[in-house]
Amino acid sequence: MAHPVRSSCSRLAAGLAVLLIALVASPLLPAAMAAEQPDLPTVDLSGDADRQTVIAAGTPKLYQGHPTTITLPSGEILAVWSEGHGGHSGPMAKTADGGTTWTRLDDTLPPAFREHWNCPSIYRLEGPDGRSRLWIFSARKGRDAKGGWMPSIMSEDNGKTWREMPPLGFPCVMTFSSVVRLADGSYLGLYHRGPGGKDRPPLEVLATRTADGGFTWSEPVVVAKLKGRNLCEPFCFRSPDGEELCCLMRENAHLDRSFVMFSRDEGKTWSEPVKTPWGLTGDRHMGVYAPDGRLVVAFRDKAKNSPTDGHFVAWVGSYDDIKAGRPGDYRIKLLHSHAGSDCGYPGMEVLPDGSILATTYIKYRPGADKHSVVCTRFSLSETDRLAEAAASAAP
C-alpha cells in the first residue's frame, strides 16, 4: 500500500507540475530560470514561535554562529558553536528537557578553547578500550592557524570536564562536518579544503580514519572532486540496512544542485558524485532517521527558484528516494532567515518521544540584533498531517 503522505504529496506535486508548465510557457519567465523548479510541496512551521527556543541571542555587536549538537547517554543534549561568522569557539549549552530550556557551560571549557576558530563540531567516539569520549574539533588554532590545523578538546566524563588536545595538523576550510562509525569499530571523518589547504576553488572533500577513538588519524585522502564544481561540507550516514554509506555534499558556487556519492566498502572507494534531487539542494546538510524509517535532512535552502531560498529547511523522504533521484515526500520550512542566505549549519537530534530537535544559527528577527542560536521542535506526525491537508486543497 502506498504511504498516505506520499500519495497526497504526489497529487500536490502533480498540481505544481501543471502550474510550472504554464509558467514555462509564459514570456515573463525565461526558459533558463524555469529549468529548475519545485517538484515537491513545502510545509511551513517557521511562524510557530511556541516550538522555538533561543539558546543564545545575538545582539547588535554579538553574532552567534554555526552550532552542532549531540545527545548524551543520559538524554541530555549539548550544543557548541562559535562567536562571529566563522569566528572563535567558546560557547556551549546543555538541555535536559528536549530543547525547551538551556544552561550555558562556557566556564567548564578550557580557556584556550576560545583560540579555536571556525565551526566547532562535536562527536562521541568509542575507543578500542571500550571507553566513549566526546571530541570537539575546530578548523584552526588562532585566526591565522599559526597554532595548528584542526585543534580539539576532549572529555572522558560526558562533558563534565574537558582538556585541550594537540591539533591534527590537517589544513582545512572547516573541520569534520561528518564522522561515521565503520563496521570494524573505527571511524571515518570527512571534511573539505581548497588546494594546498587554502580556501580557494576548486574545493574538495577528504576522508581520514581513526582506529583509537579519535587520538590519531590516518593521512587524509581526496574522495570527491569535480571540475567546475566546489564540493564541500560532507554529511555521511548509513543506509537503513547498514550496507552502504551515503554522502551528501554542498556545491559551494551554487552553480548546480547539491551532490551525493555512495560507498559499498566502508568508505575505501566511492561512486562518482551525482546531483541530488532538487529538494535536497542546499548547504551543510545534517540529518536523522525518524522512528518510521524516513530521513529528515536539514540545511540552508539553495535550490534554484525555491520559494524558501536562503531559509532553514528540512527534506523528508526515504533513503531510496536519494538513491533513485526521486523528489521525496515534502520539505519543511523550519525557520525564517532575516539575513538572506546566512543560516543553516544544523544539529539534528531525535527526542525520546520521536520528535526532532533542529538547531541552527539564524537572524531570528528583523532589526539590529545579529544572528542567534535557535532550536525548533517538530514531529513527522504533525508535518504529515499538514502535507496531506495541503495536498487535499490542491486543485
C-alpha positions as a Markdown table, in Angstrom:
| # | Residue | x | y | z |
|---|---|---|---|---|
| 1 | Met | 0.0 | 0.0 | 0.0 |
| 2 | Ala | 1.3 | 3.5 | -0.9 |
| 3 | His | 2.3 | 5.7 | 2.0 |
| 4 | Pro | -0.7 | 8.1 | 2.5 |
| 5 | Val | 1.5 | 11.1 | 2.8 |
| 6 | Arg | 3.5 | 10.2 | -0.3 |
| 7 | Ser | 0.2 | 9.7 | -2.2 |
| 8 | Ser | -1.1 | 13.0 | -1.1 |
| 9 | Cys | 2.2 | 14.8 | -1.8 |
| 10 | Ser | 2.2 | 13.2 | -5.3 |
| 11 | Arg | -1.2 | 14.7 | -6.0 |
| 12 | Leu | 0.1 | 18.1 | -4.9 |
| 13 | Ala | 3.3 | 17.7 | -6.9 |
| 14 | Ala | 1.1 | 16.9 | -10.0 |
| 15 | Gly | -0.7 | 20.2 | -9.4 |
| 16 | Leu | 2.6 | 22.0 | -9.1 |
| 17 | Ala | 3.6 | 20.4 | -12.4 |
| 18 | Val | 0.6 | 21.9 | -14.2 |
| 19 | Leu | 1.4 | 25.3 | -12.8 |
| 20 | Leu | 5.0 | 25.0 | -13.8 |
| 21 | Ile | 4.1 | 24.1 | -17.4 |
| 22 | Ala | 2.1 | 27.3 | -17.5 |
| 23 | Leu | 5.0 | 29.3 | -16.1 |
| 24 | Val | 7.4 | 27.8 | -18.6 |
| 25 | Ala | 5.1 | 28.9 | -21.4 |
| 26 | Ser | 4.9 | 32.4 | -20.0 |
| 27 | Pro | 7.1 | 35.1 | -21.6 |
| 28 | Leu | 7.6 | 36.5 | -18.1 |
| 29 | Leu | 9.8 | 33.6 | -17.1 |
| 30 | Pro | 13.0 | 32.9 | -19.1 |
| 31 | Ala | 13.4 | 29.2 | -20.0 |
| 32 | Ala | 16.7 | 29.1 | -18.2 |
| 33 | Met | 15.0 | 30.0 | -14.9 |
| 34 | Ala | 12.2 | 27.5 | -15.5 |
| 35 | Ala | 14.6 | 24.6 | -15.9 |
| 36 | Glu | 14.9 | 24.1 | -12.1 |
| 37 | Gln | 11.7 | 24.2 | -10.3 |
| 38 | Pro | 10.0 | 22.8 | -7.1 |
| 39 | Asp | 8.8 | 19.2 | -7.5 |
| 40 | Leu | 7.5 | 18.6 | -4.0 |
| 41 | Pro | 5.4 | 20.6 | -1.6 |
| 42 | Thr | 6.6 | 22.6 | 1.4 |
| 43 | Val | 5.1 | 22.7 | 4.9 |
| 44 | Asp | 5.7 | 25.9 | 6.8 |
| 45 | Leu | 6.4 | 25.8 | 10.6 |
| 46 | Ser | 8.6 | 28.9 | 10.7 |
| 47 | Gly | 5.9 | 31.2 | 12.1 |
| 48 | Asp | 5.2 | 29.0 | 15.1 |
| 49 | Ala | 7.2 | 30.6 | 17.9 |
| 50 | Asp | 5.8 | 28.1 | 20.5 |
| 51 | Arg | 8.0 | 25.4 | 19.2 |
| 52 | Gln | 11.2 | 27.5 | 19.0 |
| 53 | Thr | 13.7 | 28.4 | 21.7 |
| 54 | Val | 16.5 | 30.9 | 21.5 |
| 55 | Ile | 19.6 | 29.2 | 23.0 |
| 56 | Ala | 21.9 | 32.2 | 22.6 |
| 57 | Ala | 20.6 | 35.6 | 21.5 |
| 58 | Gly | 22.5 | 37.8 | 19.2 |
| 59 | Thr | 23.0 | 41.4 | 19.9 |
| 60 | Pro | 23.9 | 44.4 | 17.7 |
| 61 | Lys | 27.5 | 43.5 | 18.4 |
| 62 | Leu | 27.5 | 39.8 | 19.1 |
| 63 | Tyr | 27.0 | 37.3 | 16.2 |
| 64 | Gln | 26.2 | 33.7 | 17.4 |
| 65 | Gly | 27.0 | 31.2 | 14.7 |
| 66 | His | 27.4 | 27.6 | 13.4 |
| 67 | Pro | 26.2 | 25.2 | 16.1 |
| 68 | Thr | 26.4 | 21.4 | 16.2 |
| 69 | Thr | 24.7 | 19.2 | 18.8 |
| 70 | Ile | 25.0 | 15.7 | 20.3 |
| 71 | Thr | 22.7 | 13.6 | 22.5 |
| 72 | Leu | 24.4 | 12.1 | 25.6 |
| 73 | Pro | 23.5 | 8.6 | 27.0 |
| 74 | Ser | 21.6 | 10.5 | 29.8 |
| 75 | Gly | 19.3 | 12.0 | 27.1 |
| 76 | Glu | 20.8 | 15.5 | 27.7 |
| 77 | Ile | 21.8 | 17.4 | 24.6 |
| 78 | Leu | 24.9 | 19.5 | 24.2 |
| 79 | Ala | 25.2 | 22.4 | 21.7 |
| 80 | Val | 28.5 | 24.0 | 20.8 |
| 81 | Trp | 29.0 | 27.0 | 18.5 |
| 82 | Ser | 31.2 | 30.0 | 17.6 |
| 83 | Glu | 31.0 | 33.7 | 18.1 |
| 84 | Gly | 31.2 | 35.6 | 14.8 |
| 85 | His | 30.8 | 34.2 | 11.3 |
| 86 | Gly | 33.5 | 31.5 | 11.2 |
| 87 | Gly | 34.7 | 33.1 | 14.4 |
| 88 | His | 36.3 | 31.8 | 17.6 |
| 89 | Ser | 34.9 | 28.9 | 19.7 |
| 90 | Gly | 33.9 | 29.2 | 23.3 |
| 91 | Pro | 30.2 | 28.9 | 24.0 |
| 92 | Met | 28.5 | 25.6 | 25.0 |
| 93 | Ala | 25.0 | 24.9 | 26.4 |
| 94 | Lys | 23.1 | 21.9 | 27.6 |
| 95 | Thr | 19.4 | 21.0 | 27.7 |
| 96 | Ala | 17.8 | 18.2 | 29.8 |
| 97 | Asp | 14.2 | 18.8 | 28.6 |
| 98 | Gly | 14.4 | 18.3 | 24.8 |
| 99 | Gly | 15.4 | 21.8 | 24.0 |
| 100 | Thr | 12.9 | 23.8 | 25.9 |
| 101 | Thr | 15.4 | 25.3 | 28.4 |
| 102 | Trp | 19.2 | 25.5 | 28.1 |
| 103 | Thr | 22.1 | 26.1 | 30.6 |
| 104 | Arg | 25.3 | 27.7 | 29.5 |
| 105 | Leu | 28.5 | 25.7 | 30.2 |
| 106 | Asp | 31.2 | 28.1 | 28.8 |
| 107 | Asp | 33.1 | 28.2 | 32.1 |
| 108 | Thr | 33.6 | 24.4 | 32.0 |
| 109 | Leu | 35.7 | 24.6 | 28.9 |
| 110 | Pro | 39.5 | 25.1 | 28.7 |
| 111 | Pro | 40.3 | 28.9 | 28.3 |
| 112 | Ala | 42.4 | 28.1 | 25.3 |
| 113 | Phe | 39.3 | 26.8 | 23.5 |
| 114 | Arg | 38.5 | 30.4 | 22.6 |
| 115 | Glu | 41.6 | 30.4 | 20.4 |
| 116 | His | 40.0 | 27.7 | 18.3 |
| 117 | Trp | 38.4 | 29.1 | 15.1 |
| 118 | Asn | 35.6 | 28.3 | 12.7 |
| 119 | Cys | 32.6 | 26.0 | 13.2 |
| 120 | Pro | 33.4 | 23.7 | 16.1 |
| 121 | Ser | 31.9 | 20.2 | 15.7 |
| 122 | Ile | 31.1 | 17.7 | 18.5 |
| 123 | Tyr | 31.3 | 13.9 | 18.2 |
| 124 | Arg | 31.1 | 10.9 | 20.5 |
| 125 | Leu | 33.8 | 8.3 | 19.7 |
| 126 | Glu | 34.3 | 4.9 | 21.3 |
| 127 | Gly | 37.9 | 3.7 | 21.5 |
| 128 | Pro | 39.2 | 0.1 | 21.4 |
| 129 | Asp | 39.4 | 0.2 | 25.2 |
| 130 | Gly | 35.6 | 0.4 | 25.3 |
| 131 | Arg | 35.5 | 4.0 | 26.6 |
| 132 | Ser | 33.5 | 6.7 | 24.9 |
| 133 | Arg | 34.9 | 10.2 | 24.7 |
| 134 | Leu | 33.5 | 13.5 | 23.5 |
| 135 | Trp | 35.6 | 15.4 | 21.0 |
| 136 | Ile | 35.1 | 19.0 | 19.7 |
| 137 | Phe | 37.2 | 19.7 | 16.6 |
| 138 | Ser | 37.6 | 23.2 | 15.1 |
| 139 | Ala | 39.3 | 24.3 | 11.9 |
| 140 | Arg | 42.4 | 26.0 | 13.2 |
| 141 | Lys | 44.0 | 27.4 | 16.3 |
| 142 | Gly | 44.3 | 31.1 | 16.0 |
| 143 | Arg | 42.8 | 33.3 | 13.3 |
| 144 | Asp | 45.8 | 32.6 | 11.1 |
| 145 | Ala | 46.3 | 28.9 | 12.0 |
| 146 | Lys | 49.7 | 29.5 | 13.4 |
| 147 | Gly | 48.7 | 27.4 | 16.4 |
| 148 | Gly | 47.9 | 24.5 | 14.1 |
| 149 | Trp | 45.1 | 23.0 | 11.9 |
| 150 | Met | 42.2 | 21.0 | 13.4 |
| 151 | Pro | 42.7 | 21.6 | 17.1 |
| 152 | Ser | 40.4 | 19.8 | 19.6 |
| 153 | Ile | 39.3 | 19.5 | 23.1 |
| 154 | Met | 38.2 | 16.1 | 24.7 |
| 155 | Ser | 36.1 | 14.9 | 27.6 |
| 156 | Glu | 36.1 | 11.5 | 29.2 |
| 157 | Asp | 33.2 | 12.1 | 31.5 |
| 158 | Asn | 30.3 | 13.1 | 29.2 |
| 159 | Gly | 31.2 | 16.7 | 29.1 |
| 160 | Lys | 31.7 | 17.5 | 32.8 |
| 161 | Thr | 35.4 | 18.3 | 32.3 |
| 162 | Trp | 37.5 | 19.0 | 29.2 |
| 163 | Arg | 41.1 | 19.2 | 28.2 |
| 164 | Glu | 42.9 | 20.5 | 25.2 |
| 165 | Met | 44.4 | 18.0 | 22.7 |
| 166 | Pro | 47.1 | 18.5 | 20.1 |
| 167 | Pro | 46.0 | 19.8 | 16.6 |
| 168 | Leu | 45.7 | 17.0 | 14.0 |
| 169 | Gly | 47.6 | 19.1 | 11.5 |
| 170 | Phe | 45.2 | 18.7 | 8.6 |
| 171 | Pro | 44.8 | 22.0 | 6.6 |
| 172 | Cys | 41.1 | 22.6 | 6.0 |
| 173 | Val | 38.4 | 25.2 | 5.4 |
| 174 | Met | 36.3 | 23.6 | 8.1 |
| 175 | Thr | 37.0 | 20.6 | 10.4 |
| 176 | Phe | 35.0 | 17.4 | 10.2 |
| 177 | Ser | 31.4 | 18.0 | 9.2 |
| 178 | Ser | 30.7 | 14.3 | 9.5 |
| 179 | Val | 32.2 | 11.4 | 11.4 |
| 180 | Val | 30.6 | 7.9 | 10.9 |
| 181 | Arg | 31.5 | 4.6 | 12.6 |
| 182 | Leu | 32.7 | 1.8 | 10.4 |
| 183 | Ala | 32.0 | -1.9 | 10.6 |
| 184 | Asp | 35.4 | -2.7 | 12.2 |
| 185 | Gly | 34.8 | -0.2 | 15.0 |
| 186 | Ser | 37.0 | 2.6 | 13.6 |
| 187 | Tyr | 35.6 | 5.9 | 12.4 |
| 188 | Leu | 35.7 | 7.8 | 9.1 |
| 189 | Gly | 35.9 | 11.6 | 9.3 |
| 190 | Leu | 35.1 | 13.8 | 6.3 |
| 191 | Tyr | 35.9 | 17.4 | 5.7 |
| 192 | His | 36.8 | 19.8 | 2.9 |
| 193 | Arg | 39.7 | 22.1 | 1.9 |
| 194 | Gly | 41.0 | 24.1 | -1.1 |
| 195 | Pro | 44.2 | 23.2 | -2.9 |
| 196 | Gly | 47.1 | 23.4 | -0.6 |
| 197 | Gly | 44.8 | 23.9 | 2.3 |
| 198 | Lys | 43.8 | 27.4 | 1.3 |
| 199 | Asp | 40.2 | 28.4 | 0.8 |
| 200 | Arg | 40.1 | 28.9 | -3.0 |
| 201 | Pro | 38.3 | 26.8 | -5.7 |
| 202 | Pro | 38.0 | 24.1 | -6.5 |
| 203 | Leu | 37.1 | 22.8 | -3.1 |
| 204 | Glu | 37.5 | 19.0 | -2.5 |
| 205 | Val | 36.3 | 16.5 | 0.1 |
| 206 | Leu | 38.8 | 14.4 | 2.1 |
| 207 | Ala | 38.5 | 11.5 | 4.4 |
| 208 | Thr | 40.6 | 10.2 | 7.2 |
| 209 | Arg | 40.2 | 7.3 | 9.7 |
| 210 | Thr | 40.9 | 6.8 | 13.4 |
| 211 | Ala | 41.3 | 3.4 | 15.0 |
| 212 | Asp | 41.9 | 4.6 | 18.5 |
| 213 | Gly | 38.8 | 6.6 | 19.2 |
| 214 | Gly | 40.0 | 10.0 | 17.9 |
| 215 | Phe | 43.5 | 10.3 | 19.2 |
| 216 | Thr | 45.3 | 9.7 | 15.9 |
| 217 | Trp | 44.1 | 9.8 | 12.3 |
| 218 | Ser | 45.4 | 8.5 | 9.0 |
| 219 | Glu | 46.8 | 10.6 | 6.3 |
| 220 | Pro | 43.7 | 12.2 | 4.6 |
| 221 | Val | 42.8 | 11.2 | 1.0 |
| 222 | Val | 40.7 | 13.1 | -1.5 |
| 223 | Val | 37.4 | 11.2 | -2.0 |
| 224 | Ala | 35.4 | 13.8 | -4.0 |
| 225 | Lys | 36.3 | 16.5 | -6.5 |
| 226 | Leu | 34.6 | 17.7 | -9.7 |
| 227 | Lys | 35.9 | 20.0 | -12.3 |
| 228 | Gly | 33.9 | 23.2 | -12.4 |
| 229 | Arg | 32.1 | 22.5 | -9.1 |
| 230 | Asn | 33.0 | 23.2 | -5.5 |
| 231 | Leu | 32.1 | 20.2 | -3.3 |
| 232 | Cys | 32.2 | 20.7 | 0.4 |
| 233 | Glu | 30.6 | 20.2 | 3.8 |
| 234 | Pro | 30.0 | 16.4 | 3.5 |
| 235 | Phe | 27.3 | 14.7 | 5.5 |
| 236 | Cys | 27.9 | 10.9 | 5.7 |
| 237 | Phe | 25.4 | 8.4 | 7.0 |
| 238 | Arg | 24.5 | 4.7 | 6.7 |
| 239 | Ser | 21.7 | 3.1 | 4.6 |
| 240 | Pro | 18.9 | 1.6 | 6.6 |
| 241 | Asp | 20.3 | -1.9 | 6.0 |
| 242 | Gly | 23.8 | -0.8 | 7.1 |
| 243 | Glu | 25.4 | -2.0 | 4.0 |
| 244 | Glu | 26.1 | 1.3 | 2.3 |
| 245 | Leu | 27.5 | 4.8 | 3.1 |
| 246 | Cys | 25.8 | 7.8 | 1.6 |
| 247 | Cys | 27.5 | 11.2 | 1.5 |
| 248 | Leu | 25.6 | 14.4 | 0.7 |
| 249 | Met | 27.7 | 17.5 | -0.3 |
| 250 | Arg | 27.2 | 21.2 | -0.8 |
| 251 | Glu | 28.1 | 22.8 | -4.1 |
| 252 | Asn | 29.7 | 26.0 | -2.8 |
| 253 | Ala | 29.5 | 28.0 | -6.0 |
| 254 | His | 25.7 | 27.4 | -6.2 |
| 255 | Leu | 26.1 | 26.6 | -9.9 |
| 256 | Asp | 24.2 | 23.3 | -9.5 |
| 257 | Arg | 22.2 | 21.1 | -7.2 |
| 258 | Ser | 23.9 | 19.5 | -4.3 |
| 259 | Phe | 25.8 | 16.2 | -4.9 |
| 260 | Val | 25.7 | 12.7 | -3.5 |
| 261 | Met | 28.0 | 9.7 | -3.6 |
| 262 | Phe | 27.9 | 6.2 | -2.2 |
| 263 | Ser | 30.3 | 3.6 | -0.8 |
| 264 | Arg | 29.8 | -0.1 | -0.5 |
| 265 | Asp | 33.2 | -0.9 | 1.0 |
| 266 | Glu | 33.2 | 1.2 | 4.2 |
| 267 | Gly | 34.5 | 4.3 | 2.6 |
| 268 | Lys | 37.5 | 2.8 | 0.8 |
| 269 | Thr | 36.1 | 3.7 | -2.6 |
| 270 | Trp | 33.2 | 6.0 | -3.6 |
| 271 | Ser | 30.9 | 6.3 | -6.6 |
| 272 | Glu | 31.3 | 9.4 | -8.9 |
| 273 | Pro | 29.3 | 12.3 | -7.3 |
| 274 | Val | 25.9 | 12.9 | -9.0 |
| 275 | Lys | 23.3 | 15.5 | -8.5 |
| 276 | Thr | 20.8 | 15.1 | -5.7 |
| 277 | Pro | 17.0 | 15.6 | -6.1 |
| 278 | Trp | 16.0 | 19.2 | -6.4 |
| 279 | Gly | 14.6 | 19.3 | -2.9 |
| 280 | Leu | 18.0 | 18.4 | -1.3 |
| 281 | Thr | 19.8 | 21.3 | -2.8 |
| 282 | Gly | 21.4 | 23.3 | -0.1 |
| 283 | Asp | 24.3 | 24.0 | 2.3 |
| 284 | Arg | 25.6 | 22.0 | 5.3 |
| 285 | His | 23.3 | 19.0 | 5.3 |
| 286 | Met | 22.7 | 17.2 | 8.6 |
| 287 | Gly | 20.0 | 14.5 | 9.1 |
| 288 | Val | 18.5 | 11.8 | 11.2 |
| 289 | Tyr | 16.3 | 8.8 | 10.7 |
| 290 | Ala | 12.8 | 9.3 | 12.1 |
| 291 | Pro | 11.2 | 6.5 | 14.1 |
| 292 | Asp | 9.2 | 5.4 | 10.9 |
| 293 | Gly | 12.5 | 5.0 | 9.0 |
| 294 | Arg | 12.2 | 8.1 | 6.8 |
| 295 | Leu | 15.1 | 10.5 | 6.6 |
| 296 | Val | 14.8 | 14.1 | 7.8 |
| 297 | Val | 17.7 | 16.2 | 6.5 |
| 298 | Ala | 18.0 | 19.9 | 7.5 |
| 299 | Phe | 20.1 | 22.5 | 5.7 |
| 300 | Arg | 20.2 | 26.1 | 4.3 |
| 301 | Asp | 18.0 | 26.0 | 1.2 |
| 302 | Lys | 19.8 | 26.9 | -2.0 |
| 303 | Ala | 17.6 | 25.2 | -4.6 |
| 304 | Lys | 17.1 | 27.2 | -7.8 |
| 305 | Asn | 13.7 | 29.0 | -7.9 |
| 306 | Ser | 12.8 | 27.8 | -4.4 |
| 307 | Pro | 10.2 | 29.8 | -2.6 |
| 308 | Thr | 12.2 | 29.2 | 0.6 |
| 309 | Asp | 15.6 | 30.1 | -0.8 |
| 310 | Gly | 18.1 | 31.1 | 1.9 |
| 311 | His | 15.9 | 29.9 | 4.8 |
| 312 | Phe | 16.3 | 26.9 | 7.2 |
| 313 | Val | 14.5 | 23.9 | 5.8 |
| 314 | Ala | 14.3 | 20.2 | 6.1 |
| 315 | Trp | 13.7 | 17.5 | 3.4 |
| 316 | Val | 11.6 | 14.4 | 4.3 |
| 317 | Gly | 11.9 | 11.3 | 2.2 |
| 318 | Ser | 13.3 | 7.8 | 2.1 |
| 319 | Tyr | 16.9 | 6.6 | 1.5 |
| 320 | Asp | 15.7 | 5.0 | -1.7 |
| 321 | Asp | 14.4 | 8.4 | -2.9 |
| 322 | Ile | 18.0 | 9.7 | -2.7 |
| 323 | Lys | 19.4 | 6.6 | -4.5 |
| 324 | Ala | 16.8 | 6.8 | -7.3 |
| 325 | Gly | 16.8 | 10.6 | -7.6 |
| 326 | Arg | 13.2 | 10.9 | -6.6 |
| 327 | Pro | 11.8 | 14.1 | -5.2 |
| 328 | Gly | 10.9 | 12.7 | -1.7 |
| 329 | Asp | 7.8 | 13.4 | 0.3 |
| 330 | Tyr | 7.9 | 17.1 | 1.2 |
| 331 | Arg | 10.0 | 19.9 | 2.6 |
| 332 | Ile | 9.6 | 21.8 | 5.9 |
| 333 | Lys | 10.4 | 25.5 | 6.3 |
| 334 | Leu | 11.7 | 25.4 | 9.8 |
| 335 | Leu | 12.9 | 28.9 | 10.5 |
| 336 | His | 12.8 | 32.2 | 8.5 |
| 337 | Ser | 16.1 | 34.0 | 7.9 |
| 338 | His | 16.1 | 37.8 | 8.1 |
| 339 | Ala | 19.6 | 37.9 | 6.7 |
| 340 | Gly | 19.3 | 36.2 | 3.4 |
| 341 | Ser | 21.4 | 33.1 | 2.9 |
| 342 | Asp | 23.2 | 33.1 | 6.2 |
| 343 | Cys | 21.8 | 30.3 | 8.3 |
| 344 | Gly | 21.6 | 26.6 | 8.3 |
| 345 | Tyr | 24.5 | 24.7 | 9.9 |
| 346 | Pro | 22.3 | 22.4 | 11.9 |
| 347 | Gly | 22.3 | 20.0 | 14.7 |
| 348 | Met | 19.7 | 17.3 | 14.4 |
| 349 | Glu | 18.6 | 15.1 | 17.3 |
| 350 | Val | 15.7 | 12.6 | 17.7 |
| 351 | Leu | 14.0 | 13.0 | 21.1 |
| 352 | Pro | 12.6 | 10.2 | 23.2 |
| 353 | Asp | 9.0 | 10.8 | 22.1 |
| 354 | Gly | 10.1 | 10.5 | 18.4 |
| 355 | Ser | 10.0 | 14.2 | 17.7 |
| 356 | Ile | 13.0 | 16.0 | 16.2 |
| 357 | Leu | 15.0 | 18.9 | 17.6 |
| 358 | Ala | 16.7 | 21.0 | 14.9 |
| 359 | Thr | 19.2 | 23.6 | 16.0 |
| 360 | Thr | 20.8 | 26.3 | 13.8 |
| 361 | Tyr | 22.2 | 29.9 | 13.7 |
| 362 | Ile | 19.9 | 32.5 | 12.1 |
| 363 | Lys | 19.0 | 36.1 | 12.2 |
| 364 | Tyr | 15.8 | 35.3 | 14.1 |
| 365 | Arg | 14.1 | 38.6 | 13.9 |
| 366 | Pro | 14.4 | 41.8 | 11.8 |
| 367 | Gly | 16.2 | 44.7 | 13.4 |
| 368 | Ala | 19.7 | 45.5 | 14.7 |
| 369 | Asp | 20.4 | 42.2 | 16.5 |
| 370 | Lys | 22.8 | 39.8 | 14.8 |
| 371 | His | 22.4 | 36.1 | 14.5 |
| 372 | Ser | 21.2 | 33.9 | 17.3 |
| 373 | Val | 21.5 | 30.1 | 18.0 |
| 374 | Val | 17.9 | 28.8 | 17.9 |
| 375 | Cys | 16.3 | 25.4 | 18.1 |
| 376 | Thr | 12.8 | 24.2 | 16.9 |
| 377 | Arg | 10.9 | 21.0 | 17.7 |
| 378 | Phe | 8.6 | 19.1 | 15.4 |
| 379 | Ser | 7.3 | 15.6 | 14.6 |
| 380 | Leu | 6.5 | 14.0 | 11.3 |
| 381 | Ser | 3.0 | 13.1 | 12.5 |
| 382 | Glu | 2.4 | 16.9 | 12.6 |
| 383 | Thr | 4.0 | 17.7 | 9.3 |
| 384 | Asp | 2.5 | 14.7 | 7.6 |
| 385 | Arg | -1.0 | 16.0 | 8.5 |
| 386 | Leu | -0.1 | 19.4 | 7.2 |
| 387 | Ala | 1.3 | 17.9 | 4.0 |
| 388 | Glu | -1.9 | 15.8 | 3.5 |
| 389 | Ala | -4.1 | 18.9 | 4.1 |
| 390 | Ala | -2.1 | 20.9 | 1.5 |
| 391 | Ala | -2.4 | 18.1 | -1.0 |
| 392 | Ser | -6.2 | 17.9 | -0.4 |
| 393 | Ala | -6.5 | 21.6 | -1.0 |
| 394 | Ala | -4.5 | 21.5 | -4.2 |
| 395 | Pro | -6.5 | 21.8 | -7.5 |
